[in-house]
C-alpha cells in the first residue's frame, strides 16, 4: 500500500528539484555584470549604469568589478558626448526663424546640464582609476552597439528649428547614445574612429584594452566634450580649466606608461595634446 508524502517532505523534495534544475548561482559581481551586458545589448543605458555600479561595489578587486569600471567609464563618457550633440542641435535650431526660442532654449540648457554631469562623472572615475593602471591590459566583453552613420533626420529637424515631440526626441537621443558608445568603445580598443573596425574587434568576444590607449582616447573625449564650457556653450571657464587639469593629470600618468612601453604614434599624439592643454591652462590662468 502506497503512503502519500507528508506536506513538509513534499515541499522539501520540490525545493531540491528546483535547486537542481536552476544550477549554481553566479557570484553577485558576475551577475551584476551579466545583467549590465544584457542592458547594454538592449540599449537600456540607465539600467546598465545601475548594474555596472552594482558589480563594482560587489566585486571591486575582482575581474567582474574591474571590467564593470571600464565599461561604466565608456558609457558615461559616451552619454556626455551624446548630450552635448543634442544640446548643440537645439542651440542651432533656436537661431532659426521657425523655432520657438523658449522651448528650444530650455532643451539646450537641459542637455548641456546632462552633459556637464556625465562628463564630471567620467573624469572623476578615470582619476580614481589612473593610479592603478600599469603594463597589464584590461579585458572587457560586450555586445557592440548598433551604429548608424550619417546625420539622423531627427537631428536635422531640430537644427532647422522644427519642434519634435517627446517620443521622437527619445528616439533621436537613443540613437545618439548608441553611436557615441560605439565610437568610444572603438577608440578604446585601438580602432580610432573606425567604428566598423571596432565592431569587428568586439565581435570576437573578449577585447584587451591597452591602458595607454585608454587614457589617451578618453582624454581626447574629455577635451572634445569639455567644449561645452567655452564661450559658445555654457561659458563656464572654471569648468573648462578643470577639464584641462584632469587631462593634464591623465597625460602625466600616460608619460610613465609610455616610458615603460614606448610607442611612437601614441607619444606623438600625447605630446600634441599636452602642448594644447598647457597652452589652454596658461590662457585660463590655471
C-alpha positions, 0 to 999 in steps of 0.5 A, spaced: 500 500 500 502 506 497 503 512 503 502 519 500 508 524 502 507 528 508 506 536 506 513 538 509 517 532 505 513 534 499 515 541 499 522 539 501 523 534 495 520 540 490 525 545 493 531 540 491 528 539 484 528 546 483 535 547 486 537 542 481 534 544 475 536 552 476 544 550 477 549 554 481 548 561 482 553 566 479 557 570 484 553 577 485 559 581 481 558 576 475 551 577 475 551 584 476 555 584 470 551 579 466 545 583 467 549 590 465 551 586 458 544 584 457 542 592 458 547 594 454 545 589 448 538 592 449 540 599 449 537 600 456 543 605 458 540 607 465 539 600 467 546 598 465 549 604 469 545 601 475 548 594 474 555 596 472 555 600 479 552 594 482 558 589 480 563 594 482 561 595 489 560 587 489 566 585 486 571 591 486 578 587 486 575 582 482 575 581 474 567 582 474 568 589 478 574 591 474 571 590 467 564 593 470 569 600 471 571 600 464 565 599 461 561 604 466 567 609 464 565 608 456 558 609 457 558 615 461 563 618 457 559 616 451 552 619 454 556 626 455 558 626 448 551 624 446 548 630 450 552 635 448 550 633 440 543 634 442 544 640 446 548 643 440 542 641 435 537 645 439 542 651 440 542 651 432 535 650 431 533 656 436 537 661 431 532 659 426 526 663 424 521 657 425 523 655 432 520 657 438 526 660 442 523 658 449 522 651 448 528 650 444 532 654 449 530 650 455 532 643 451 539 646 450 540 648 457 537 641 459 542 637 455 548 641 456 546 640 464 546 632 462 552 633 459 556 637 464 554 631 469 556 625 465 562 628 463 564 630 471 562 623 472 567 620 467 573 624 469 572 623 476 572 615 475 578 615 470 582 619 476 580 614 481 582 609 476 589 612 473 593 610 479 592 603 478 593 602 471 600 599 469 603 594 463 597 589 464 591 590 459 584 590 461 579 585 458 572 587 457 566 583 453 560 586 450 555 586 445 557 592 440 552 597 439 548 598 433 551 604 429 548 608 424 552 613 420 550 619 417 546 625 420 539 622 423 533 626 420 531 627 427 537 631 428 536 635 422 529 637 424 531 640 430 537 644 427 532 647 422 528 649 428 522 644 427 519 642 434 519 634 435 515 631 440 517 627 446 517 620 443 521 622 437 526 626 441 527 619 445 528 616 439 533 621 436 537 621 443 537 613 443 540 613 437 545 618 439 547 614 445 548 608 441 553 611 436 557 615 441 558 608 445 560 605 439 565 610 437 568 610 444 568 603 445 572 603 438 577 608 440 578 604 446 580 598 443 585 601 438 580 602 432 580 610 432 574 612 429 573 606 425 567 604 428 566 598 423 573 596 425 571 596 432 565 592 431 569 587 428 574 587 434 568 586 439 565 581 435 570 576 437 568 576 444 573 578 449 577 585 447 584 587 451 584 594 452 591 597 452 591 602 458 595 607 454 590 607 449 585 608 454 587 614 457 589 617 451 582 616 447 578 618 453 582 624 454 581 626 447 573 625 449 574 629 455 577 635 451 572 634 445 566 634 450 569 639 455 567 644 449 561 645 452 564 650 457 567 655 452 564 661 450 559 658 445 556 653 450 555 654 457 561 659 458 563 656 464 571 657 464 572 654 471 569 648 468 573 648 462 580 649 466 578 643 470 577 639 464 584 641 462 587 639 469 584 632 469 587 631 462 593 634 464 593 629 470 591 623 465 597 625 460 602 625 466 600 618 468 600 616 460 608 619 460 610 613 465 606 608 461 609 610 455 616 610 458 615 603 460 612 601 453 614 606 448 610 607 442 611 612 437 604 614 434 601 614 441 607 619 444 606 623 438 599 624 439 600 625 447 605 630 446 600 634 441 595 634 446 599 636 452 602 642 448 594 644 447 592 643 454 598 647 457 597 652 452 589 652 454 591 652 462 596 658 461 590 662 457 585 660 463 590 662 468 590 655 471 
